[in-house]
Amino acid sequence: MTKKVKSYISLFLVFMMIAGISTVNAFSAYETIEHEDTNYEYAGEFGLGGQTVKKVEWGDEISNYYVYYSFIVEHDGYYSFTYNEMHNSTWYWVCNKQNYDEMPYTYSLDSSEQNLSKIYYLEAGEYFFFVDLYWSMVDVNITAEYFGEKVSEIKFKHDLLLDCDCFYYPHPDSESNMKIDANATIVFDSGKTFDFGNHEMCDCYYNLSDSLNAAISSEPVEGENTITIFFLNQQIETTATVHTLSYYIKDVEVSNIDYYLENVVEYYNYYDIEYPYGETVTVTFKNGTSESFIYSNYLNCNYVNFPNGQKYCLNFWCFDEYYLADFNGYLQVDICYNTVKEFKLNGQKASVSENIKALNEENKRLANNILHSLECAKNSLNNTEYLNLYLSEAISYFIDISNNMSDFLGYYLTFSFLK
């Protein structure tokens, strides 16, 4: 073997050794990570487009699957990670490689498809993408998408209803004094668009879609308003047409309403009231149109279609429990928790004996709660946290008894039973 060949072989072996060491070192950087008492296994690189985090065979289910990926960001800008939340319980987050703290994000939920997205603004570099797969009986797929470097425009799909779609908080020390829940289209400089907040307003089901924080120079007025929206790291100026409920609504009528107004018993600190059920509610708008529907009950969604094309939730409400200062004796019609009409209650008042019976029953219930809390405190003498918790409960129930007695005495001493 010539010296030249031997030299090539030696160089080759040295190269392989270096390459092998480099490979081991590179891989060791992505071995198991322990974070908050959970071990995460490295699962490779996460790229743009769809990726299957875990494949689940039909009829099977998995649980407690924890992995992380490296995610290379080539361009500064906005990135979304979306997955279908049906039939699985999954949590994920993008973080830096140093302390695993999640990067700032905003939520968006497509309620029609149940697709949950987190939108991040990420600078170019390398990140980790963690996935907590608690349980699933279907394939878990997550899609990553790049939208663009900047938001060029945010426009709303409908006129905004004040105190329903948007809320004004005149706090002088706050940079953001508006919260907007309305459906909007976010337009990026790449030309891509993203529908944000695709849901009915005042949805009675929990909605993960974030609100848009914004600033306005003064209280919103009827008509067009100029606002500045804070979207992650960017401020976008836009216009929004805002109206109040009184701008739209002329009247609200309820079939058979007298039955519910008269079938009420007033006690010393609460009403025994039956809420409308199966009745026709008609909302008449000032533009001459009207909307009618059958009201199911106050726990379900009863939506009214407004002239701006949006649905808003309508409910009936009465102060079932009241203190003397809050006593008003009305059945309210609320839209997005704003009262649009009140009906005066015409029921009967409970007798003195009925009020005494109600007082005793309530005090007996509270006294039993006190005894239960004290018994729990006695069994928790060795645990300061639980001991303080149960003692606080007992004191709270005792205060409730005191308030209950005050309500009863005040009801008769102020002759409220005659009003």
DRENDO-1510 file (C-alpha; in Angstrom, 1 decimal, always signed):
<recs>
REC; n; res; u; v; w
REC; 1; MET; +0.0; +0.0; +0.0 .
REC; 2; THR; +1.5; +3.3; -1.0 .
REC; 3; LYS; +2.0; +6.2; +1.3 .
REC; 4; LYS; -0.4; +8.2; -0.8 .
REC; 5; VAL; -3.2; +5.6; -0.3 .
REC; 6; LYS; -2.4; +5.3; +3.4 .
REC; 7; SER; -2.7; +9.1; +3.7 .
REC; 8; TYR; -6.1; +9.1; +2.0 .
REC; 9; ILE; -7.3; +6.3; +4.3 .
REC; 10; SER; -6.0; +8.1; +7.4 .
REC; 11; LEU; -7.8; +11.3; +6.3 .
REC; 12; PHE; -10.9; +9.4; +5.6 .
REC; 13; LEU; -10.8; +7.7; +9.1 .
REC; 14; VAL; -10.2; +11.1; +10.7 .
REC; 15; PHE; -13.1; +12.6; +8.8 .
REC; 16; MET; -15.4; +9.8; +9.8 .
REC; 17; MET; -14.4; +10.2; +13.5 .
REC; 18; ILE; -15.1; +13.9; +13.3 .
REC; 19; ALA; -18.3; +13.4; +11.5 .
REC; 20; GLY; -19.3; +10.7; +14.0 .
REC; 21; ILE; -18.6; +13.0; +16.9 .
REC; 22; SER; -20.4; +15.9; +15.3 .
REC; 23; THR; -23.4; +13.6; +14.7 .
REC; 24; VAL; -23.5; +12.5; +18.3 .
REC; 25; ASN; -23.2; +16.0; +19.6 .
REC; 26; ALA; -25.9; +17.2; +17.2 .
REC; 27; PHE; -28.2; +14.4; +18.3 .
REC; 28; SER; -27.5; +14.9; +21.9 .
REC; 29; ALA; -28.8; +18.4; +21.7 .
REC; 30; TYR; -32.2; +16.9; +20.7 .
REC; 31; GLU; -32.5; +14.0; +23.1 .
REC; 32; THR; -35.1; +13.8; +25.9 .
REC; 33; ILE; -36.0; +17.1; +27.5 .
REC; 34; GLU; -37.5; +17.2; +31.0 .
REC; 35; HIS; -39.9; +20.1; +31.4 .
REC; 36; GLU; -42.2; +20.6; +34.4 .
REC; 37; ASP; -41.8; +17.0; +35.5 .
REC; 38; THR; -42.6; +15.7; +32.0 .
REC; 39; ASN; -40.2; +13.9; +29.7 .
REC; 40; TYR; -40.4; +15.0; +26.0 .
REC; 41; GLU; -38.9; +12.8; +23.3 .
REC; 42; TYR; -37.4; +14.5; +20.2 .
REC; 43; ALA; -39.5; +13.7; +17.2 .
REC; 44; GLY; -37.6; +15.5; +14.4 .
REC; 45; GLU; -38.0; +18.7; +12.5 .
REC; 46; PHE; -41.4; +20.3; +12.2 .
REC; 47; GLY; -41.9; +22.0; +8.8 .
REC; 48; LEU; -44.5; +24.1; +7.1 .
REC; 49; GLY; -47.5; +22.2; +5.9 .
REC; 50; GLY; -49.4; +19.4; +7.5 .
REC; 51; GLN; -47.7; +16.9; +9.8 .
REC; 52; THR; -48.9; +13.9; +11.6 .
REC; 53; VAL; -47.8; +14.0; +15.3 .
REC; 54; LYS; -49.3; +10.6; +16.1 .
REC; 55; LYS; -51.1; +8.1; +13.9 .
REC; 56; VAL; -53.9; +6.2; +15.7 .
REC; 57; GLU; -55.3; +3.0; +14.2 .
REC; 58; TRP; -59.1; +2.8; +13.9 .
REC; 59; GLY; -60.6; +1.6; +17.2 .
REC; 60; ASP; -57.5; +2.3; +19.2 .
REC; 61; GLU; -56.7; +5.3; +21.5 .
REC; 62; ILE; -53.5; +6.7; +22.9 .
REC; 63; SER; -52.7; +8.8; +26.0 .
REC; 64; ASN; -49.8; +10.6; +27.6 .
REC; 65; TYR; -47.7; +11.1; +24.5 .
REC; 66; TYR; -45.2; +13.9; +24.8 .
REC; 67; VAL; -42.8; +15.0; +22.0 .
REC; 68; TYR; -41.0; +18.0; +20.8 .
REC; 69; TYR; -39.7; +19.2; +17.4 .
REC; 70; SER; -37.2; +21.7; +16.1 .
REC; 71; PHE; -38.8; +24.4; +14.1 .
REC; 72; ILE; -36.7; +26.5; +11.7 .
REC; 73; VAL; -38.0; +29.9; +11.0 .
REC; 74; GLU; -36.5; +31.3; +7.8 .
REC; 75; HIS; -38.4; +34.6; +7.6 .
REC; 76; ASP; -39.6; +37.0; +10.3 .
REC; 77; GLY; -43.4; +37.1; +10.4 .
REC; 78; TYR; -46.6; +35.5; +11.4 .
REC; 79; TYR; -47.0; +31.7; +11.7 .
REC; 80; SER; -50.0; +29.7; +12.6 .
REC; 81; PHE; -50.3; +26.1; +13.9 .
REC; 82; THR; -53.7; +24.6; +13.5 .
REC; 83; TYR; -55.2; +21.2; +14.5 .
REC; 84; ASN; -58.6; +19.7; +14.6 .
REC; 85; GLU; -59.7; +19.4; +18.2 .
REC; 86; MET; -62.4; +16.8; +17.7 .
REC; 87; HIS; -61.9; +13.4; +19.4 .
REC; 88; ASN; -58.6; +14.3; +21.0 .
REC; 89; SER; -57.1; +16.4; +23.8 .
REC; 90; THR; -53.9; +18.1; +22.7 .
REC; 91; TRP; -51.9; +21.1; +23.8 .
REC; 92; TYR; -48.9; +22.6; +21.9 .
REC; 93; TRP; -46.7; +25.6; +22.1 .
REC; 94; VAL; -43.8; +27.2; +20.3 .
REC; 95; CYS; -40.9; +28.3; +22.5 .
REC; 96; ASN; -37.3; +29.5; +22.5 .
REC; 97; LYS; -34.6; +26.9; +23.0 .
REC; 98; GLN; -33.3; +28.4; +26.2 .
REC; 99; ASN; -36.0; +28.3; +28.8 .
REC; 100; TYR; -39.0; +26.8; +26.9 .
REC; 101; ASP; -41.2; +29.8; +27.6 .
REC; 102; GLU; -44.0; +30.0; +25.1 .
REC; 103; MET; -43.8; +32.8; +22.6 .
REC; 104; PRO; -46.6; +35.4; +22.6 .
REC; 105; TYR; -49.6; +34.2; +20.6 .
REC; 106; THR; -53.2; +34.8; +19.8 .
REC; 107; TYR; -56.0; +32.3; +19.4 .
REC; 108; SER; -58.5; +31.8; +16.6 .
REC; 109; LEU; -61.2; +29.2; +16.4 .
REC; 110; ASP; -63.1; +28.1; +13.3 .
REC; 111; SER; -66.3; +27.0; +15.1 .
REC; 112; SER; -67.7; +25.5; +12.0 .
REC; 113; GLU; -64.8; +23.0; +11.6 .
REC; 114; GLN; -63.6; +23.1; +15.2 .
REC; 115; ASN; -60.1; +24.0; +14.0 .
REC; 116; LEU; -58.0; +25.6; +16.7 .
REC; 117; SER; -55.1; +27.9; +15.7 .
REC; 118; LYS; -52.4; +29.6; +17.6 .
REC; 119; ILE; -50.9; +32.6; +15.7 .
REC; 120; TYR; -47.3; +33.6; +16.6 .
REC; 121; TYR; -45.0; +36.4; +15.5 .
REC; 122; LEU; -41.6; +34.8; +15.1 .
REC; 123; GLU; -38.2; +36.2; +14.2 .
REC; 124; ALA; -35.9; +34.1; +12.0 .
REC; 125; GLY; -34.1; +31.5; +14.0 .
REC; 126; GLU; -34.6; +28.0; +15.5 .
REC; 127; TYR; -37.4; +27.2; +18.0 .
REC; 128; PHE; -38.8; +24.2; +19.8 .
REC; 129; PHE; -42.3; +23.0; +19.1 .
REC; 130; PHE; -43.7; +21.0; +22.1 .
REC; 131; VAL; -46.8; +18.8; +21.9 .
REC; 132; ASP; -48.7; +17.4; +24.9 .
REC; 133; LEU; -51.0; +14.7; +23.6 .
REC; 134; TYR; -53.1; +13.7; +26.6 .
REC; 135; TRP; -55.6; +11.5; +24.8 .
REC; 136; SER; -56.8; +10.8; +21.3 .
REC; 137; MET; -58.7; +8.2; +19.3 .
REC; 138; VAL; -57.9; +9.7; +15.9 .
REC; 139; ASP; -54.8; +10.8; +14.1 .
REC; 140; VAL; -53.4; +14.0; +15.5 .
REC; 141; ASN; -52.4; +16.3; +12.6 .
REC; 142; ILE; -51.0; +19.8; +13.0 .
REC; 143; THR; -50.5; +22.2; +10.1 .
REC; 144; ALA; -48.0; +25.0; +10.2 .
REC; 145; GLU; -48.4; +28.0; +7.8 .
REC; 146; TYR; -46.5; +31.2; +7.1 .
REC; 147; PHE; -48.8; +34.2; +6.5 .
REC; 148; GLY; -46.4; +37.0; +5.9 .
REC; 149; GLU; -44.1; +39.5; +7.6 .
REC; 150; LYS; -46.7; +42.2; +8.4 .
REC; 151; VAL; -50.4; +42.7; +8.7 .
REC; 152; SER; -51.4; +45.1; +6.0 .
REC; 153; GLU; -55.1; +45.5; +6.9 .
REC; 154; ILE; -57.8; +44.4; +9.4 .
REC; 155; LYS; -61.4; +44.8; +8.3 .
REC; 156; PHE; -64.6; +43.8; +10.0 .
REC; 157; LYS; -67.2; +41.7; +8.3 .
REC; 158; HIS; -70.2; +43.6; +9.8 .
REC; 159; ASP; -71.1; +46.8; +11.7 .
REC; 160; LEU; -70.1; +46.4; +15.4 .
REC; 161; LEU; -72.7; +46.4; +18.2 .
REC; 162; LEU; -71.4; +48.3; +21.2 .
REC; 163; ASP; -71.3; +46.2; +24.4 .
REC; 164; CYS; -71.8; +43.1; +22.3 .
REC; 165; ASP; -69.2; +43.0; +19.6 .
REC; 166; CYS; -67.0; +45.6; +21.1 .
REC; 167; PHE; -66.5; +47.1; +24.6 .
REC; 168; TYR; -65.1; +50.4; +25.6 .
REC; 169; TYR; -63.1; +50.8; +28.9 .
REC; 170; PRO; -62.1; +54.4; +29.6 .
REC; 171; HIS; -59.1; +53.6; +31.7 .
REC; 172; PRO; -56.6; +56.5; +31.4 .
REC; 173; ASP; -53.6; +54.3; +32.4 .
REC; 174; SER; -54.3; +51.6; +29.8 .
REC; 175; GLU; -52.8; +51.6; +26.3 .
REC; 176; SER; -55.7; +49.6; +25.1 .
REC; 177; ASN; -59.2; +50.8; +25.9 .
REC; 178; MET; -61.3; +48.7; +23.6 .
REC; 179; LYS; -61.9; +44.9; +23.4 .
REC; 180; ILE; -63.4; +43.7; +20.1 .
REC; 181; ASP; -65.0; +40.2; +19.6 .
REC; 182; ALA; -66.4; +40.8; +16.2 .
REC; 183; ASN; -65.7; +38.7; +13.1 .
REC; 184; ALA; -62.8; +40.2; +11.2 .
REC; 185; THR; -60.6; +39.4; +8.2 .
REC; 186; ILE; -56.8; +39.9; +8.7 .
REC; 187; VAL; -55.0; +40.6; +5.5 .
REC; 188; PHE; -51.2; +40.0; +5.4 .
REC; 189; ASP; -48.6; +41.6; +3.1 .
REC; 190; SER; -48.3; +38.2; +1.3 .
REC; 191; GLY; -51.9; +38.5; +0.1 .
REC; 192; LYS; -53.0; +35.7; +2.4 .
REC; 193; THR; -56.0; +36.4; +4.6 .
REC; 194; PHE; -57.1; +34.9; +7.9 .
REC; 195; ASP; -60.7; +34.9; +9.3 .
REC; 196; PHE; -60.5; +35.8; +12.9 .
REC; 197; GLY; -63.2; +35.2; +15.5 .
REC; 198; ASN; -65.6; +33.1; +13.3 .
REC; 199; HIS; -68.4; +32.7; +15.9 .
REC; 200; GLU; -71.8; +34.2; +16.9 .
REC; 201; MET; -71.6; +37.0; +19.4 .
REC; 202; CYS; -72.3; +36.2; +23.1 .
REC; 203; ASP; -72.1; +32.6; +22.3 .
REC; 204; CYS; -73.4; +30.6; +25.2 .
REC; 205; TYR; -70.6; +28.0; +24.6 .
REC; 206; TYR; -67.1; +28.6; +25.7 .
REC; 207; ASN; -65.1; +30.1; +22.8 .
REC; 208; LEU; -61.3; +30.1; +22.6 .
REC; 209; SER; -61.1; +32.8; +20.0 .
REC; 210; ASP; -59.1; +35.7; +21.4 .
REC; 211; SER; -60.4; +39.3; +21.4 .
REC; 212; LEU; -58.7; +42.0; +19.5 .
REC; 213; ASN; -57.3; +44.7; +21.8 .
REC; 214; ALA; -57.6; +48.2; +20.4 .
REC; 215; ALA; -57.3; +51.9; +21.3 .
REC; 216; ILE; -59.7; +54.7; +20.4 .
REC; 217; SER; -59.1; +58.4; +21.2 .
REC; 218; SER; -62.6; +58.9; +22.7 .
REC; 219; GLU; -65.8; +57.1; +23.5 .
REC; 220; PRO; -67.2; +55.3; +20.4 .
REC; 221; VAL; -69.9; +57.2; +18.5 .
REC; 222; GLU; -72.7; +56.1; +16.3 .
REC; 223; GLY; -71.3; +55.5; +12.9 .
REC; 224; GLU; -67.7; +55.3; +11.7 .
REC; 225; ASN; -64.9; +55.3; +14.2 .
REC; 226; THR; -61.1; +55.2; +13.7 .
REC; 227; ILE; -59.4; +52.7; +16.0 .
REC; 228; THR; -55.9; +51.2; +16.4 .
REC; 229; ILE; -55.7; +47.5; +16.8 .
REC; 230; PHE; -52.8; +45.8; +18.6 .
REC; 231; PHE; -52.0; +42.5; +16.9 .
REC; 232; LEU; -49.1; +40.8; +18.6 .
REC; 233; ASN; -46.1; +43.0; +17.8 .
REC; 234; GLN; -47.9; +45.4; +15.4 .
REC; 235; GLN; -50.4; +48.3; +15.5 .
REC; 236; ILE; -52.9; +48.6; +12.7 .
REC; 237; GLU; -55.1; +51.6; +12.2 .
REC; 238; THR; -58.6; +50.8; +10.7 .
REC; 239; THR; -62.1; +52.0; +10.7 .
REC; 240; ALA; -65.2; +50.4; +12.3 .
REC; 241; THR; -68.9; +51.3; +12.1 .
REC; 242; VAL; -70.3; +51.1; +15.6 .
REC; 243; HIS; -73.9; +51.2; +16.7 .
REC; 244; THR; -75.7; +50.8; +20.0 .
REC; 245; LEU; -78.6; +48.4; +20.7 .
REC; 246; SER; -81.0; +51.3; +20.8 .
REC; 247; TYR; -80.0; +52.2; +17.3 .
REC; 248; TYR; -81.5; +48.9; +16.1 .
REC; 249; ILE; -84.3; +47.9; +18.5 .
REC; 250; LYS; -87.7; +49.5; +18.6 .
REC; 251; ASP; -89.6; +47.0; +20.8 .
REC; 252; VAL; -89.6; +43.5; +22.2 .
REC; 253; GLU; -92.9; +41.5; +22.6 .
REC; 254; VAL; -93.4; +38.2; +24.4 .
REC; 255; SER; -96.5; +36.0; +24.0 .
REC; 256; ASN; -98.4; +35.2; +27.2 .
REC; 257; ILE; -96.2; +37.5; +29.1 .
REC; 258; ASP; -98.9; +38.4; +31.7 .
REC; 259; TYR; -98.9; +34.8; +33.0 .
REC; 260; TYR; -95.2; +35.0; +34.0 .
REC; 261; LEU; -95.6; +38.5; +35.5 .
REC; 262; GLU; -98.5; +37.5; +37.7 .
REC; 263; ASN; -97.2; +34.0; +38.6 .
REC; 264; VAL; -94.5; +35.4; +40.9 .
REC; 265; VAL; -94.1; +35.2; +44.7 .
REC; 266; GLU; -92.0; +37.9; +46.4 .
REC; 267; TYR; -90.2; +36.8; +49.5 .
REC; 268; TYR; -88.1; +38.9; +51.9 .
REC; 269; ASN; -85.0; +38.7; +49.7 .
REC; 270; TYR; -85.8; +36.7; +46.6 .
REC; 271; TYR; -88.4; +36.1; +43.9 .
REC; 272; ASP; -89.9; +32.7; +43.2 .
REC; 273; ILE; -90.4; +33.2; +39.5 .
REC; 274; GLU; -91.1; +31.1; +36.4 .
REC; 275; TYR; -89.3; +32.2; +33.3 .
REC; 276; PRO; -90.9; +32.2; +29.9 .
REC; 277; TYR; -90.7; +28.9; +28.1 .
REC; 278; GLY; -92.0; +27.9; +24.6 .
REC; 279; GLU; -93.2; +31.5; +24.1 .
REC; 280; THR; -92.9; +33.5; +20.9 .
REC; 281; VAL; -90.4; +36.4; +21.2 .
REC; 282; THR; -90.7; +39.2; +18.6 .
REC; 283; VAL; -88.0; +41.8; +18.2 .
REC; 284; THR; -89.0; +44.8; +16.1 .
REC; 285; PHE; -86.2; +46.8; +14.6 .
REC; 286; LYS; -86.3; +50.5; +13.7 .
REC; 287; ASN; -85.8; +49.8; +10.0 .
REC; 288; GLY; -89.3; +48.2; +9.9 .
REC; 289; THR; -88.2; +44.6; +10.0 .
REC; 290; SER; -88.8; +42.1; +12.8 .
REC; 291; GLU; -87.4; +38.8; +14.0 .
REC; 292; SER; -89.5; +36.1; +15.8 .
REC; 293; PHE; -88.5; +32.8; +17.4 .
REC; 294; ILE; -89.7; +30.3; +20.0 .
REC; 295; TYR; -87.8; +30.9; +23.3 .
REC; 296; SER; -86.6; +27.6; +24.8 .
REC; 297; ASN; -85.2; +28.5; +28.2 .
REC; 298; TYR; -82.7; +30.9; +29.6 .
REC; 299; LEU; -79.8; +28.4; +29.7 .
REC; 300; ASN; -80.0; +27.7; +25.9 .
REC; 301; CYS; -78.9; +29.8; +23.0 .
REC; 302; ASN; -81.8; +31.9; +21.7 .
REC; 303; TYR; -80.4; +34.0; +18.9 .
REC; 304; VAL; -81.8; +37.1; +17.3 .
REC; 305; ASN; -80.8; +37.9; +13.7 .
REC; 306; PHE; -79.9; +41.6; +13.6 .
REC; 307; PRO; -79.9; +43.9; +10.5 .
REC; 308; ASN; -76.1; +43.9; +10.5 .
REC; 309; GLY; -76.2; +40.2; +9.6 .
REC; 310; GLN; -75.1; +39.0; +13.0 .
REC; 311; LYS; -76.8; +36.8; +15.6 .
REC; 312; TYR; -77.0; +37.9; +19.2 .
REC; 313; CYS; -78.1; +35.9; +22.2 .
REC; 314; LEU; -81.4; +37.0; +24.0 .
REC; 315; ASN; -82.2; +35.9; +27.5 .
REC; 316; PHE; -84.8; +36.7; +30.3 .
REC; 317; TRP; -83.4; +37.8; +33.6 .
REC; 318; CYS; -84.7; +38.8; +37.0 .
REC; 319; PHE; -82.9; +39.5; +40.3 .
REC; 320; ASP; -84.0; +36.2; +41.8 .
REC; 321; GLU; -82.1; +37.2; +44.9 .
REC; 322; TYR; -81.8; +40.9; +45.9 .
REC; 323; TYR; -80.9; +43.2; +48.7 .
REC; 324; LEU; -83.2; +46.1; +49.5 .
REC; 325; ALA; -81.1; +48.6; +47.6 .
REC; 326; ASP; -81.3; +46.4; +44.4 .
REC; 327; PHE; -85.0; +45.6; +44.6 .
REC; 328; ASN; -86.7; +46.7; +41.3 .
REC; 329; GLY; -89.4; +44.1; +40.6 .
REC; 330; TYR; -88.9; +43.7; +36.9 .
REC; 331; LEU; -88.4; +40.9; +34.5 .
REC; 332; GLN; -85.7; +42.0; +32.1 .
REC; 333; VAL; -85.1; +41.1; +28.4 .
REC; 334; ASP; -81.3; +41.1; +27.9 .
REC; 335; ILE; -79.3; +40.9; +24.7 .
REC; 336; CYS; -75.7; +40.2; +25.3 .
REC; 337; TYR; -76.4; +40.9; +29.0 .
REC; 338; ASN; -77.7; +44.4; +28.2 .
REC; 339; THR; -81.2; +45.2; +29.2 .
REC; 340; VAL; -83.4; +46.2; +26.2 .
REC; 341; LYS; -86.8; +46.0; +27.9 .
REC; 342; GLU; -88.3; +45.5; +31.4 .
REC; 343; PHE; -91.7; +44.1; +32.3 .
REC; 344; LYS; -93.1; +45.1; +35.7 .
REC; 345; LEU; -93.8; +42.1; +38.0 .
REC; 346; ASN; -97.4; +41.9; +39.3 .
REC; 347; GLY; -97.2; +38.8; +41.5 .
REC; 348; GLN; -98.2; +38.3; +45.1 .
REC; 349; LYS; -96.2; +38.8; +48.3 .
REC; 350; ALA; -95.4; +36.0; +50.6 .
REC; 351; SER; -97.1; +36.0; +54.0 .
REC; 352; VAL; -95.2; +36.6; +57.2 .
REC; 353; SER; -95.4; +32.9; +58.1 .
REC; 354; GLU; -94.1; +31.9; +54.6 .
REC; 355; ASN; -91.2; +34.4; +55.0 .
REC; 356; ILE; -90.4; +33.0; +58.5 .
REC; 357; LYS; -90.4; +29.5; +57.0 .
REC; 358; ALA; -88.1; +30.5; +54.2 .
REC; 359; LEU; -85.8; +32.3; +56.7 .
REC; 360; ASN; -85.5; +29.3; +58.9 .
REC; 361; GLU; -84.9; +26.9; +56.0 .
REC; 362; GLU; -82.1; +29.1; +54.6 .
REC; 363; ASN; -80.5; +29.6; +58.0 .
REC; 364; LYS; -80.7; +25.8; +58.7 .
REC; 365; ARG; -78.9; +25.1; +55.4 .
REC; 366; LEU; -76.2; +27.7; +56.2 .
REC; 367; ALA; -75.8; +26.3; +59.8 .
REC; 368; ASN; -75.3; +22.8; +58.4 .
REC; 369; ASN; -72.6; +24.2; +56.1 .
REC; 370; ILE; -70.9; +25.8; +59.0 .
REC; 371; LEU; -70.9; +22.5; +60.9 .
REC; 372; HIS; -69.5; +20.6; +57.9 .
REC; 373; SER; -66.7; +23.2; +57.4 .
REC; 374; LEU; -65.7; +23.0; +61.0 .
REC; 375; GLU; -65.7; +19.2; +60.9 .
REC; 376; CYS; -63.4; +19.4; +57.8 .
REC; 377; ALA; -61.2; +22.0; +59.7 .
REC; 378; LYS; -60.9; +19.6; +62.6 .
REC; 379; ASN; -59.7; +16.9; +60.3 .
REC; 380; SER; -57.2; +19.2; +58.7 .
REC; 381; LEU; -55.3; +20.4; +61.8 .
REC; 382; ASN; -52.0; +19.1; +60.3 .
REC; 383; ASN; -52.5; +21.0; +57.0 .
REC; 384; THR; -52.4; +24.8; +57.4 .
REC; 385; GLU; -53.7; +25.5; +53.9 .
REC; 386; TYR; -56.8; +23.4; +54.2 .
REC; 387; LEU; -57.4; +24.4; +57.8 .
REC; 388; ASN; -57.5; +28.1; +56.8 .
REC; 389; LEU; -59.7; +27.3; +53.8 .
REC; 390; TYR; -62.4; +25.5; +55.9 .
REC; 391; LEU; -62.3; +28.1; +58.6 .
REC; 392; SER; -62.8; +30.8; +56.0 .
REC; 393; GLU; -65.8; +28.9; +54.6 .
REC; 394; ALA; -67.3; +28.7; +58.1 .
REC; 395; ILE; -66.9; +32.4; +58.6 .
REC; 396; SER; -68.4; +33.1; +55.2 .
REC; 397; TYR; -71.5; +31.0; +56.0 .
REC; 398; PHE; -71.8; +32.8; +59.3 .
REC; 399; ILE; -71.8; +36.2; +57.6 .
REC; 400; ASP; -74.5; +34.8; +55.2 .
REC; 401; ILE; -76.7; +34.0; +58.1 .
REC; 402; SER; -76.2; +37.6; +59.5 .
REC; 403; ASN; -77.0; +39.1; +56.1 .
REC; 404; ASN; -80.1; +36.8; +55.8 .
REC; 405; MET; -81.3; +38.1; +59.2 .
REC; 406; SER; -80.7; +41.7; +58.1 .
REC; 407; ASP; -82.6; +41.2; +54.9 .
REC; 408; PHE; -85.6; +39.7; +56.8 .
REC; 409; LEU; -85.7; +42.5; +59.4 .
REC; 410; GLY; -85.1; +45.2; +56.8 .
REC; 411; TYR; -87.9; +43.9; +54.7 .
REC; 412; TYR; -90.4; +44.5; +57.5 .
REC; 413; LEU; -88.9; +47.5; +59.3 .
REC; 414; THR; -88.8; +49.5; +56.0 .
REC; 415; PHE; -92.3; +48.3; +55.1 .
REC; 416; SER; -91.1; +46.9; +51.8 .
REC; 417; PHE; -93.8; +44.3; +52.0 .
REC; 418; LEU; -96.3; +47.1; +51.4 .
REC; 419; LYS; -94.6; +48.6; +48.4 .
</recs>
